[in-house]
């Protein structure tokens, strides 16, 4: 049952994404387009889950996990969004963007998680550098940070996490 569902879901996603690729064929390779669509879609989903959790579910209130453990609403919302979009991102990268890796799925998962953590740290470091050290405005700093981290993520995932054997 899982195999049929997986096959159907993969074909559906690929069909939807690849239907729009001809519009972008001249400006980017097919794999880069798939990465942009999957990553962008997952980023939008992450933001939506974060916003809904923060504003509608926990209503910006401290969340009490157990009697002596409480976390802020934005950290809780971040964890909820990450918990949902991390496996979705891994699935999309594994089966839609970077098909054909010779590595075991558990190795890919560990590497994917490692790259995601590095990207998280890079976001923090670049924002601290650009805004706090250089004195740049936050929005352009975030746009530049997003571009740099996305570039790093794409090449890391392609050449490390979902690596293919050289022919």
C-alpha positions in Angstrom: 0.0 0.0 0.0 2.8 2.5 0.9 4.6 1.8 -2.3 1.6 2.5 -4.4 0.8 5.7 -2.5 4.5 6.8 -2.7 4.6 6.1 -6.4 1.3 8.0 -7.0 2.4 11.0 -4.8 5.8 11.2 -6.5 4.3 11.1 -10.0 1.7 13.7 -9.0 4.3 16.1 -7.6 6.7 15.6 -10.5 3.8 16.1 -13.0 2.8 19.4 -11.4 6.3 20.8 -11.1 7.5 19.7 -14.5 4.4 21.1 -16.2 5.8 24.6 -15.4 9.4 23.9 -16.2 9.2 24.8 -19.9 8.6 28.4 -18.8 12.0 28.4 -16.9 14.0 26.1 -19.2 16.2 28.9 -20.6 17.1 30.4 -17.2 17.8 27.3 -15.0 18.5 23.6 -15.1 15.7 21.1 -14.5 17.1 20.0 -11.1 17.5 23.5 -9.9 14.0 24.3 -10.9 12.7 21.3 -8.9 14.8 22.4 -5.9 13.4 25.9 -6.1 9.8 24.8 -6.3 10.1 22.1 -3.6 12.2 24.3 -1.3 10.1 27.4 -1.8 6.8 25.5 -1.3 8.2 23.9 1.9 9.3 27.3 3.1 5.9 28.8 2.5 4.3 25.8 4.4 6.8 26.3 7.2 5.9 30.0 7.5 2.2 29.2 7.4 2.4 26.5 10.1 4.6 28.8 12.3 2.1 31.7 11.9 -1.0 29.6 12.6 0.6 28.0 15.6 1.9 31.3 17.0 -1.2 33.4 16.4 -4.1 31.0 16.5 -3.2 28.0 18.4 -0.9 29.2 21.3 -2.0 32.8 20.8 1.5 34.2 21.7 1.3 32.7 25.2 4.1 30.7 26.9 3.6 27.0 26.4 3.9 24.8 29.4 5.3 21.4 28.3 5.5 19.8 31.8 5.1 21.4 35.2 8.6 22.8 35.4 9.3 23.3 31.7 7.9 26.2 29.7 9.0 27.6 26.3 8.1 30.8 24.5 5.3 30.7 21.9 7.7 31.6 19.0 10.1 28.8 19.9 7.2 26.3 20.3 5.8 27.5 16.9 9.2 27.1 15.3 9.5 23.5 16.7 6.0 22.6 15.4 6.7 24.0 12.0 10.1 22.3 11.8 8.7 19.0 13.0 6.2 19.0 10.1 8.3 20.5 7.3 11.6 18.7 8.0 10.2 15.3 6.9 8.4 16.8 4.0 11.6 18.6 2.8 13.5 15.3 3.1 10.9 13.4 1.1 10.8 16.0 -1.6 14.6 16.3 -1.9 15.0 12.5 -1.8 12.3 11.5 -4.3 11.7 14.6 -6.4 14.8 16.7 -6.6 17.8 14.5 -6.1 16.7 11.1 -7.4 19.2 8.3 -7.8 21.6 8.7 -4.9 23.4 5.5 -4.1 23.5 6.3 -0.4 21.2 4.5 2.1 18.2 6.5 3.2 19.3 6.6 6.8 22.6 8.1 5.7 20.8 10.6 3.5 18.5 11.5 6.5 21.5 12.1 8.8 23.3 14.2 6.2 20.1 16.1 5.4 19.6 16.9 9.1 23.2 18.0 9.4 23.0 20.4 6.4 19.7 21.8 7.8 21.4 22.5 11.1 24.3 24.2 9.3 21.9 26.3 7.3 20.1 27.3 10.5 23.5 28.4 12.0 24.5 30.2 8.8 21.2 32.2 8.9 21.9 33.2 12.4 25.6 34.1 11.8 24.9 36.1 8.6 22.0 38.0 10.1 24.1 38.9 13.2 27.0 39.9 10.9 25.0 42.0 8.4 22.6 43.7 10.9 24.5 43.9 14.2 28.1 44.2 12.9 27.7 46.0 9.5 24.6 48.0 10.5 22.6 47.0 7.4 18.8 47.0 7.3 17.3 43.7 8.4 15.1 43.0 5.3 17.9 43.4 2.7 20.2 41.5 5.1 17.6 38.7 5.2 17.3 38.6 1.5 21.0 38.3 1.0 21.2 35.7 3.8 18.5 33.7 2.2 20.3 33.7 -1.1 23.6 32.7 0.3 22.2 29.9 2.5 20.0 28.6 -0.4 23.1 28.5 -2.6 25.0 26.6 0.1 22.1 24.3 0.8 21.5 23.3 -2.9 25.1 22.4 -3.6 25.5 20.7 -0.2 22.4 18.6 -0.7 23.4 17.8 -4.3 27.0 16.9 -3.7 26.9 15.5 -0.2 23.5 14.4 1.1 22.1 13.0 -2.1 25.4 12.3 -3.8 25.5 10.1 -7.0 28.4 7.9 -8.0 30.6 9.4 -10.7 30.2 7.6 -14.0 
